[in-house]
Amino acid sequence: MAEILAVSVTDLVKTYSSRSASPRSGRRPHGSGRRTRTGRAGRGPAAFSTSPTPSPTPPVRQAPPAPPVPSGDAARPSTTPDGRIRAVDELSLTVPTGTVTALLGPNGAGKTTTVEICEGFRRPDAGEVRVLGLDPWADAVALRPRVGVMLQSGGMYPGARAGEMLRLVASHYRHPLDPAALLDRLGLAGSAGTPFRRLSGGQQQRLSLAMAVVGRPELVFLDEPTAGLDVQGRRDTWELVEELRTAGVTVVLTTHAMDEAERLADQVIIVDHGRVVAVGSPAELTRGGAEGQLRFRAPAGLDLGRLLLALPDGTTVQEGPAGHYLLQGTVDPQLLAAVTAWCAGNGILAEDLRVEQRTLEDVFVELTGSELRS
Ligand SMILES: Nc1ncnc2c1ncn2[C@@H]1O[C@H](COP(=O)(O)OP(=O)(O)OP(=O)(O)O)[C@@H](O)[C@H]1O
């Protein structure tokens, strides 16, 4: 049976004029401030549909389709022949209904542009986007009551009180959640009477989250929902996302926090240079590729060349710091046996020998050459 998709994006392309490159001047640096929405004026949060769409993408690793390019904060985006910034470059992805999908990628990878196109705030140059089976740009009015968008600083009235704003948003929906209960749920009960501009950054972010979900949407887009939140704020947000999933709501979030993706996501999509470079559950992604690594301690200065000769092809070995050895490759019983046999044969006691699983961050760094922040 065909999987029902909440979001389907095919061969999406979006370029920007390099002259307009004040990339969202009001955006926060990651982990600190907040994002200013720069989309189409006058458009509010949308919501989600459940139209079946054919041939969902199975959650498997994909070979990076683009040649490796240095990534990370200092990476330059690729440009078109006429000098435009290629923010999204033939990107395709699917989001099954009722799941949590995390979009990961280095700064400038194209995550927000992709999400803003799905939200109907930006128009793509090429490609097809379906949100709940509809076109987010052409069918914006139909989608609005079905899709929740976590707005950042844009779209808020600085002088309006938190409780008033949430009640106002709730009044646009037929069956909203109780605004007072939602404020309480997100630790904002004591701030209901506080004007928006006097809320702390974290409180503003929690209010944005409340506004995204108060209308009981079918689908919610959350752009870095916990960036800059304190421990309790992160926990509250994570619990809310888990409750949304339990209630059958589809959640698409962007994040730089690996623990957030690992904890919340059914599906992780890693984006780099405007393209999808890997898709899968956290477990699938960390299982693939080089599988794992093996560490042990032994006297410093072992002959690594000789050790390598005793190991299966494809294994790498390095020492660092002195006396600490790291083997990477396919970690299986044969590798373990080869290491211990070589040590025994050379009268070496390998201490603290342990197999380590790759983490999502290892996978991310491998694929993008860039480090996630947690
Ligand atoms: N309005 C704009 N004008 C010009 N360039 C832009 C604009 N918005 C984004 N860009 C550029 O497009 C590329 C993708 O940006 P985007 O914000 O989508 O990436 P991102 O993955 O969300 O990054 P981050 O993690 O830093 O938020 C970047 O090179 C960015 O500088």
The ligand as an SDF file (V2000), in Angstrom:
LIG
                    3D

 31 33  0  0  0  0  0  0  0  0999 V2000
   17.0490   36.2580    0.7820 N   0  0  0  0  0  0  0  0  0  0  0  0
   18.1950   35.7620    0.3870 C   0  0  0  0  0  0  0  0  0  0  0  0
   18.9480   36.4170   -0.5040 N   0  0  0  0  0  0  0  0  0  0  0  0
   20.1290   35.9190   -0.9420 C   0  0  0  0  0  0  0  0  0  0  0  0
   20.6290   34.7460   -0.5200 N   0  0  0  0  0  0  0  0  0  0  0  0
   19.9260   34.0460    0.3810 C   0  0  0  0  0  0  0  0  0  0  0  0
   18.6660   34.5060    0.8880 C   0  0  0  0  0  0  0  0  0  0  0  0
   18.1980   33.5800    1.7610 N   0  0  0  0  0  0  0  0  0  0  0  0
   19.1200   32.5940    1.8000 C   0  0  0  0  0  0  0  0  0  0  0  0
   20.1500   32.8760    0.9810 N   0  0  0  0  0  0  0  0  0  0  0  0
   21.3310   32.0370    0.7310 C   0  0  0  0  0  0  0  0  0  0  0  0
   20.8790   30.7600    0.3220 O   0  0  0  0  0  0  0  0  0  0  0  0
   21.6790   29.7310    0.8920 C   0  0  0  0  0  0  0  0  0  0  0  0
   20.7880   28.7920    1.7000 C   0  0  0  0  0  0  0  0  0  0  0  0
   20.2960   29.5080    2.8280 O   0  0  0  0  0  0  0  0  0  0  0  0
   19.2820   28.8580    3.8770 P   0  0  0  0  0  0  0  0  0  0  0  0
   18.9540   29.8870    4.8700 O   0  0  0  0  0  0  0  0  0  0  0  0
   18.1780   28.1910    3.1570 O   0  0  0  0  0  0  0  0  0  0  0  0
   20.2020   27.7380    4.5260 O   0  0  0  0  0  0  0  0  0  0  0  0
   20.0110   27.0000    5.9200 P   0  0  0  0  0  0  0  0  0  0  0  0
   20.4030   25.5890    5.6790 O   0  0  0  0  0  0  0  0  0  0  0  0
   18.6740   27.2340    6.4930 O   0  0  0  0  0  0  0  0  0  0  0  0
   21.1150   27.7220    6.7800 O   0  0  0  0  0  0  0  0  0  0  0  0
   21.1510   28.0130    8.3520 P   0  0  0  0  0  0  0  0  0  0  0  0
   21.3890   26.6980    9.0210 O   0  0  0  0  0  0  0  0  0  0  0  0
   22.3190   28.9310    8.4610 O   0  0  0  0  0  0  0  0  0  0  0  0
   19.8510   28.6440    8.7230 O   0  0  0  0  0  0  0  0  0  0  0  0
   22.7470   30.4400    1.7200 C   0  0  0  0  0  0  0  0  0  0  0  0
   23.8930   30.5700    0.9030 O   0  0  0  0  0  0  0  0  0  0  0  0
   22.1360   31.7920    1.9870 C   0  0  0  0  0  0  0  0  0  0  0  0
   23.1430   32.7750    2.1500 O   0  0  0  0  0  0  0  0  0  0  0  0
  1  2  1  0
  2  3  1  0
  2  7  2  0
  3  4  2  0
  4  5  1  0
  5  6  2  0
  6  7  1  0
  6 10  1  0
  7  8  1  0
  8  9  2  0
  9 10  1  0
 10 11  1  0
 11 12  1  0
 11 30  1  0
 12 13  1  0
 13 14  1  0
 13 28  1  0
 14 15  1  0
 15 16  1  0
 16 17  2  0
 16 18  1  0
 16 19  1  0
 19 20  1  0
 20 21  2  0
 20 22  1  0
 20 23  1  0
 23 24  1  0
 24 25  2  0
 24 26  1  0
 24 27  1  0
 28 29  1  0
 28 30  1  0
 30 31  1  0
M  END
$$$$
